């Protein structure tokens, strides 16, 4: 074992330096500057995709894909059916246990 029993403790996370609280005037000035900056932002219509973009990017003469339909069979996999049966069995067991416990709370058969 080591003879040195002192351990240095290094904090995992250091707290950020504390900021000085703003005065009411400083907060108001910052709010006005943010409001002015948002008023100068471009209108939302400038962000829209131009109408001619679709016709330039995707020519109209592109071939249309063909879709073939396959017959859908009525077969169901076995796993979902077994899970549904197990769920119903567990529900029946839960209802039986709750009813049995509720009946035992009564002092007489009629109260149960």
WOTA-V708858 format. One record per helix or strand of 3 or more residues. SS is the DSSP state (@ for helix, = for strand). FROM is the first residue (numbers start at 1). LEN is the number of residues. If there is no record, write none. Layout:
SS|FROM|LEN  SS|FROM|LEN
//
This chain:
@|24|17  @|44|4  @|52|6  @|78|27
//
